[in-house]
């Protein structure tokens, strides 16, 4: 990426206008040592921009900025940060403070996180890791593939290249770790495979029709090794993001159908042609959410159905078996996980902790009432659990790690 292109991407990142396709390349480039000067120059410029009007209490802002950087590990406790001149941040708005923390973090790890309900100056605190406990590492590419004959392949440790032959379809583990199903020229027997990601796992698979599927932690995908007939059908549990490839036969489009929690009382069906959408259907969540990014989908249960346009979300509430449409949904929040981020908009603590537990493969308990704080911000998924909790501690919530359990206190 040329210098000018990098600076333009940096500006789009700051304005939250960067596309998912650009983000991966930008994050890779931002981690390079020769990009640090450009990052600091853009950041200084934004800090000194007279248009950015911020807090009137300069001392309060300086303290908050220092504490953010201390939490992130970029300066020592009690010392002013040297990455940005503190004497110019008096014009720096709260939103730009978050962006600054993010850009500075790109040198080590990107982050910003603030409570959207509690605007008091956060107090610094250390995460307690008791006894022989160790910090918990983040999840990664982990999955178990079950073949048609019941045999299994541990994908994270499997070699690259051809893994198995299922009928006329060859299963290949590609250089970047994703799984691809390559159909042969002749139709073979239809077999079914299942990919299961554990807690702390994620995986990407390219289906025989070219459809791309990302699986989040604690999820499963069951699918045929070749598609034939009047429609294409797969089954999922947990969370998955789909980029469905259009498929035609006899001058007609072949629908793609996703069965969600098939056979259960809260089962749903999503029918599409060619589109991008996300399904979140964990058993421990009260609502099953289908979020549409491109195209059109029809979401149905046993009682009703809805048709979605882009930026809309079908919400199926389990307790009363109701299905409704929510408009103008922030799709970046719903799909941040495929780009290696947690992204929250006014999320309560219980929602956040469920996501962290699935990704870090830990349990959570609450010492006293569950804090009612709501949060807005981003946390990268590639940092350790302790660092993730430190970001949350910028509010008044406190955490303790005991083995693989998080204890939350207000």
C-alpha positions as CSV (number, residue, x, y, z in Angstrom):
1,X,0.0,0.0,0.0
2,X,1.4,3.4,-1.1
3,X,1.9,6.2,1.5
4,X,-1.0,8.3,0.1
5,X,-3.3,5.2,0.1
6,X,-2.4,4.4,3.7
7,X,-3.1,8.0,4.8
8,X,-6.5,7.9,3.1
9,X,-7.3,4.6,4.7
10,X,-6.3,6.0,8.0
11,X,-8.7,8.9,7.6
12,X,-11.5,6.5,6.6
13,X,-10.7,4.4,9.7
14,X,-11.0,7.4,12.0
15,X,-14.3,8.4,10.5
16,X,-15.6,4.8,10.8
17,X,-16.0,4.7,7.0
18,X,-13.6,1.9,6.2
19,X,-15.0,-1.1,4.4
20,X,-14.5,-4.7,5.7
21,X,-12.4,-5.5,2.7
22,X,-10.1,-2.5,3.4
23,X,-9.9,-3.1,7.1
24,X,-7.8,-6.3,7.0
25,X,-5.2,-4.7,4.7
26,X,-5.2,-1.5,6.8
27,X,-4.7,-3.3,10.1
28,X,-1.8,-5.3,8.5
29,X,-0.1,-2.1,7.2
30,X,-0.7,-0.1,10.4
31,X,1.3,-2.7,12.4
32,X,4.5,-2.0,10.4
33,X,7.1,0.1,12.0
34,X,7.5,2.5,9.0
35,X,3.8,3.4,9.4
36,X,4.1,4.7,12.9
37,X,5.2,8.2,11.8
38,X,2.2,8.6,9.6
39,X,-0.2,7.5,12.3
40,X,1.3,9.9,14.9
41,X,1.3,12.8,12.4
42,X,-2.4,12.3,11.5
43,X,-3.2,11.9,15.2
44,X,-1.4,15.1,16.2
45,X,-3.2,16.9,13.4
46,X,-6.6,15.7,14.7
47,X,-5.7,16.6,18.3
48,X,-4.8,20.1,17.3
49,X,-7.8,20.6,15.0
50,X,-9.7,23.7,16.2
51,X,-12.9,22.2,14.9
52,X,-12.8,19.4,17.5
53,X,-14.4,21.1,20.5
54,X,-14.4,19.0,23.6
55,X,-14.5,19.1,27.4
56,X,-14.2,22.5,29.2
57,X,-12.4,20.9,32.1
58,X,-8.9,20.5,30.7
59,X,-7.5,18.8,33.8
60,X,-10.2,16.2,33.7
61,X,-9.6,15.4,30.0
62,X,-5.8,15.1,30.5
63,X,-6.4,12.7,33.3
64,X,-8.8,10.6,31.3
65,X,-6.5,10.5,28.3
66,X,-3.6,9.4,30.5
67,X,-5.6,6.7,32.1
68,X,-6.8,5.3,28.8
69,X,-3.1,5.0,27.6
70,X,-2.1,3.5,31.0
71,X,-4.8,0.9,30.7
72,X,-3.6,0.0,27.3
73,X,0.0,-0.3,28.6
74,X,1.4,2.6,26.6
75,X,2.6,4.6,29.5
76,X,3.5,4.0,33.2
77,X,0.9,4.6,35.9
78,X,1.1,8.2,37.2
79,X,3.1,9.5,34.2
80,X,1.8,11.6,31.3
81,X,1.7,9.9,28.0
82,X,4.4,10.8,25.6
83,X,2.8,9.5,22.4
84,X,0.7,12.7,22.1
85,X,1.4,16.1,23.6
86,X,-1.1,16.5,26.4
87,X,-1.1,20.3,26.2
88,X,-3.1,20.2,23.0
89,X,-5.8,17.8,23.9
90,X,-8.0,20.5,25.5
91,X,-9.8,20.8,22.2
92,X,-10.2,17.0,21.9
93,X,-13.8,15.7,21.9
94,X,-14.8,12.5,23.7
95,X,-15.4,10.7,20.4
96,X,-11.9,11.8,19.1
97,X,-10.4,10.6,22.4
98,X,-11.7,7.1,21.6
99,X,-10.3,7.3,18.1
100,X,-6.9,8.4,19.4
101,X,-6.8,5.5,21.7
102,X,-7.6,3.2,18.8
103,X,-4.9,4.6,16.5
104,X,-2.2,4.6,19.2
105,X,-3.2,1.1,20.0
106,X,-2.5,0.0,16.4
107,X,1.2,0.1,17.2
108,X,0.5,-2.6,19.8
109,X,-3.2,-3.5,19.8
110,X,-6.2,-1.4,18.8
111,X,-8.9,-0.5,21.3
112,X,-11.3,1.9,22.7
113,X,-13.9,1.4,25.2
114,X,-16.0,3.7,27.3
115,X,-19.2,3.4,29.3
116,X,-22.1,5.1,27.5
117,X,-24.0,5.5,30.7
118,X,-21.3,6.4,33.3
119,X,-19.3,9.6,32.3
120,X,-17.5,9.9,35.7
121,X,-13.7,9.8,35.6
122,X,-12.8,6.1,35.6
123,X,-10.6,4.9,38.4
124,X,-7.6,2.7,37.7
125,X,-7.6,-0.8,39.0
126,X,-5.8,-4.0,38.4
127,X,-7.5,-7.2,37.3
128,X,-7.0,-9.8,40.1
129,X,-5.7,-13.2,38.9
130,X,-5.8,-15.4,41.9
131,X,-3.7,-18.4,43.0
132,X,-2.0,-20.3,40.2
133,X,-4.3,-18.9,37.6
134,X,-2.9,-17.5,34.4
135,X,-4.1,-14.9,31.9
136,X,-6.4,-16.5,29.3
137,X,-5.4,-16.4,25.7
138,X,-8.0,-15.4,22.9
139,X,-9.6,-18.0,20.6
140,X,-8.5,-18.8,17.1
141,X,-9.0,-21.0,14.1
142,X,-10.3,-24.2,15.7
143,X,-12.9,-26.6,14.4
144,X,-13.7,-30.3,14.2
145,X,-14.9,-31.7,10.8
146,X,-17.1,-34.8,10.9
147,X,-17.2,-36.7,7.6
148,X,-20.1,-38.7,6.1
149,X,-18.8,-41.9,7.6
150,X,-18.5,-40.5,11.1
151,X,-14.7,-40.0,11.1
152,X,-13.4,-36.7,12.3
153,X,-10.6,-34.3,11.3
154,X,-9.2,-31.7,13.8
155,X,-8.9,-28.8,11.3
156,X,-6.6,-26.6,13.4
157,X,-3.9,-29.2,13.4
158,X,-4.6,-30.8,10.0
159,X,-2.0,-30.3,7.3
160,X,-2.6,-28.0,4.3
161,X,-3.7,-29.5,1.0
162,X,-6.2,-32.3,0.3
163,X,-7.8,-33.7,3.4
164,X,-10.4,-36.2,2.2
165,X,-12.6,-37.2,-0.8
166,X,-16.4,-37.1,-0.3
167,X,-18.0,-38.6,-3.3
168,X,-16.8,-36.5,-6.3
169,X,-15.9,-33.6,-4.0
170,X,-12.4,-33.0,-2.7
171,X,-11.9,-31.3,0.7
172,X,-8.9,-28.9,0.8
173,X,-7.4,-27.0,3.6
174,X,-6.0,-23.9,1.9
175,X,-2.8,-22.0,2.7
176,X,-4.7,-19.4,4.8
177,X,-6.3,-22.1,6.9
178,X,-9.8,-22.0,5.5
179,X,-11.6,-25.1,4.2
180,X,-12.8,-25.4,0.6
181,X,-15.0,-28.0,-1.0
182,X,-14.1,-28.5,-4.6
183,X,-16.7,-30.4,-6.6
184,X,-15.7,-32.8,-9.4
185,X,-16.9,-32.8,-12.9
186,X,-19.3,-35.7,-12.4
187,X,-22.1,-35.8,-9.8
188,X,-21.5,-38.2,-7.0
189,X,-23.5,-39.4,-4.1
190,X,-24.7,-36.6,-1.8
191,X,-23.0,-36.9,1.5
192,X,-23.3,-34.6,4.6
193,X,-20.4,-33.1,6.6
194,X,-20.5,-31.1,9.8
195,X,-18.1,-28.5,11.1
196,X,-18.3,-27.6,14.8
197,X,-16.3,-24.8,16.4
198,X,-15.7,-25.1,20.1
199,X,-15.8,-22.2,22.6
200,X,-12.8,-20.2,21.7
201,X,-12.9,-21.3,18.0
202,X,-13.8,-19.8,14.7
203,X,-13.5,-21.1,11.1
204,X,-14.2,-20.2,7.5
205,X,-15.5,-22.7,4.8
206,X,-16.2,-22.4,1.1
207,X,-19.1,-24.7,0.2
208,X,-19.3,-26.6,-3.1
209,X,-21.4,-23.9,-4.7
210,X,-18.8,-21.2,-3.8
211,X,-20.8,-19.8,-0.9
212,X,-18.6,-18.6,1.9
213,X,-19.5,-19.2,5.5
214,X,-17.7,-17.9,8.7
215,X,-18.5,-19.7,11.9
216,X,-18.2,-18.0,15.2
217,X,-17.3,-19.7,18.5
218,X,-19.5,-22.6,19.8
219,X,-21.3,-23.0,16.4
220,X,-22.0,-25.7,13.9
221,X,-22.7,-26.0,10.2
222,X,-24.1,-29.1,8.5
223,X,-24.1,-29.2,4.7
224,X,-24.0,-31.5,1.7
225,X,-20.7,-32.1,-0.1
226,X,-22.5,-31.3,-3.4
227,X,-25.6,-29.4,-4.2
228,X,-28.3,-30.8,-6.5
229,X,-32.1,-30.5,-6.7
230,X,-34.5,-27.6,-6.5
231,X,-32.7,-25.9,-3.6
232,X,-29.5,-25.7,-1.6
233,X,-29.9,-26.4,2.2
234,X,-27.7,-26.1,5.2
235,X,-28.2,-26.3,9.0
236,X,-26.6,-24.1,11.6
237,X,-26.5,-23.5,15.3
238,X,-24.7,-20.6,17.1
239,X,-23.6,-17.8,14.9
240,X,-22.6,-17.7,11.2
241,X,-22.0,-15.1,8.5
242,X,-22.9,-16.0,4.9
243,X,-21.9,-14.7,1.5
244,X,-24.2,-16.7,-0.7
245,X,-23.1,-17.4,-4.3
246,X,-25.8,-17.3,-6.9
247,X,-26.4,-20.7,-8.6
248,X,-28.4,-21.3,-11.7
249,X,-29.8,-24.5,-13.4
250,X,-32.1,-24.7,-16.3
251,X,-32.3,-20.9,-16.6
252,X,-33.5,-20.5,-13.0
253,X,-32.0,-19.5,-9.7
254,X,-31.6,-22.2,-7.1
255,X,-32.6,-20.8,-3.7
256,X,-30.2,-21.2,-0.7
257,X,-32.0,-22.2,2.5
258,X,-30.5,-21.9,6.0
259,X,-32.2,-23.9,8.8
260,X,-31.5,-22.3,12.2
261,X,-31.7,-24.6,15.2
262,X,-33.5,-27.2,13.1
263,X,-35.9,-29.4,15.0
264,X,-36.1,-27.1,18.0
265,X,-39.1,-25.0,19.2
266,X,-37.2,-21.8,18.2
267,X,-36.2,-23.1,14.8
268,X,-36.2,-20.7,11.9
269,X,-35.6,-20.8,8.1
270,X,-33.8,-18.2,6.0
271,X,-34.3,-18.4,2.2
272,X,-32.0,-16.4,-0.1
273,X,-30.6,-16.3,-3.6
274,X,-27.4,-14.3,-3.6
275,X,-26.8,-12.2,-0.6
276,X,-24.7,-11.4,2.5
277,X,-26.3,-11.9,6.0
278,X,-25.5,-12.8,9.6
279,X,-27.4,-15.2,11.8
280,X,-26.9,-15.1,15.6
281,X,-28.9,-18.0,17.3
282,X,-27.1,-19.1,20.5
283,X,-29.1,-21.1,23.0
284,X,-28.2,-18.7,25.8
285,X,-29.5,-15.6,24.0
286,X,-33.1,-14.5,24.3
287,X,-33.4,-13.4,20.7
288,X,-32.4,-15.0,17.4
289,X,-31.2,-12.3,15.0
290,X,-30.8,-12.4,11.2
291,X,-29.1,-9.3,9.9
292,X,-29.1,-8.5,6.2
293,X,-26.2,-6.6,4.5
294,X,-26.9,-7.2,0.8
295,X,-29.7,-8.6,-1.3
296,X,-33.0,-9.9,0.1
297,X,-33.9,-12.7,2.5
298,X,-37.1,-14.3,3.8
299,X,-37.1,-15.4,7.4
300,X,-39.8,-17.8,8.6
301,X,-40.9,-19.8,11.5
302,X,-43.9,-22.1,12.0
303,X,-46.3,-19.2,12.5
304,X,-45.1,-16.3,10.3
305,X,-42.5,-14.9,7.9
306,X,-40.9,-11.6,7.2
307,X,-38.9,-10.3,4.2
308,X,-35.7,-8.2,4.9
309,X,-34.1,-5.4,2.9
310,X,-30.5,-4.4,3.5
311,X,-29.8,-2.8,6.9
312,X,-32.8,-4.6,8.5
313,X,-32.8,-7.4,11.1
314,X,-35.3,-10.1,11.8
315,X,-35.7,-10.6,15.5
316,X,-37.3,-13.8,16.8
317,X,-38.0,-13.6,20.5
318,X,-38.0,-17.0,22.1
319,X,-40.1,-16.3,25.1
320,X,-43.3,-15.3,23.2
321,X,-42.5,-16.9,19.8
322,X,-42.7,-13.6,18.0
323,X,-41.0,-12.5,14.8
324,X,-40.5,-8.9,13.9
325,X,-38.3,-6.6,11.7
326,X,-36.0,-3.9,13.1
327,X,-34.9,-1.2,10.6
328,X,-31.7,0.8,10.2
329,X,-29.5,-1.7,12.0
330,X,-25.8,-1.0,12.4
331,X,-24.5,-4.0,10.4
332,X,-20.9,-3.2,11.5
333,X,-21.9,-4.0,15.1
334,X,-23.5,-7.3,14.1
335,X,-20.7,-8.5,11.9
336,X,-17.6,-7.1,13.7
337,X,-16.6,-10.6,14.8
338,X,-15.6,-11.7,11.3
339,X,-13.2,-8.7,11.2
340,X,-11.6,-9.7,14.5
341,X,-13.5,-7.2,16.7
342,X,-16.1,-7.0,19.4
343,X,-18.3,-4.0,18.7
344,X,-20.9,-2.7,21.1
345,X,-23.6,0.0,20.9
346,X,-25.4,0.5,24.3
347,X,-24.8,-3.2,25.2
348,X,-25.5,-4.4,28.7
349,X,-22.8,-6.2,30.7
350,X,-24.5,-9.6,30.6
351,X,-24.5,-9.5,26.8
352,X,-20.8,-8.6,26.7
353,X,-19.9,-11.3,29.2
354,X,-21.7,-14.0,27.2
355,X,-19.6,-13.1,24.2
356,X,-16.4,-13.0,26.1
357,X,-17.1,-16.4,27.7
358,X,-17.7,-18.0,24.3
359,X,-14.5,-16.5,22.8
360,X,-12.2,-17.1,25.7
361,X,-13.8,-20.4,26.8
362,X,-14.5,-19.2,30.4
363,X,-17.4,-19.0,32.8
364,X,-18.7,-15.9,34.6
365,X,-20.3,-15.3,37.9
366,X,-21.5,-12.1,39.6
367,X,-20.7,-11.1,43.2
368,X,-23.8,-9.2,44.1
369,X,-26.3,-7.6,41.7
370,X,-25.4,-7.5,38.0
371,X,-24.1,-4.0,37.2
372,X,-26.6,-2.1,35.0
373,X,-24.0,-0.2,33.0
374,X,-24.4,-0.1,29.2
375,X,-21.4,0.1,27.0
376,X,-20.4,1.4,23.6
377,X,-17.0,0.7,22.0
378,X,-14.7,-1.8,20.4
379,X,-12.4,-4.5,21.7
380,X,-10.1,-6.5,19.4
381,X,-10.6,-10.2,19.7
382,X,-6.8,-11.0,19.5
383,X,-5.9,-9.7,23.0
384,X,-5.8,-11.7,26.2
385,X,-8.7,-11.8,28.6
386,X,-7.0,-9.6,31.1
387,X,-6.5,-6.9,28.6
388,X,-10.1,-7.1,27.5
389,X,-11.3,-6.8,31.0
390,X,-9.0,-3.8,31.7
391,X,-10.8,-2.0,28.9
392,X,-14.2,-2.7,30.6
393,X,-12.7,-1.5,33.9
394,X,-12.7,2.0,32.5
395,X,-16.2,2.0,33.9
396,X,-16.9,1.2,37.6
397,X,-17.1,-2.5,37.0
398,X,-14.4,-4.7,38.5
399,X,-13.2,-8.2,37.6
400,X,-11.3,-11.1,39.1
401,X,-10.0,-14.1,37.2
402,X,-10.0,-17.5,39.1
403,X,-8.8,-20.2,36.8
404,X,-11.2,-20.1,33.9
405,X,-13.9,-18.1,35.7
406,X,-14.5,-14.4,35.7
407,X,-16.0,-12.9,38.9
408,X,-17.7,-9.6,38.3
409,X,-18.3,-6.9,41.0
410,X,-19.8,-3.5,40.8
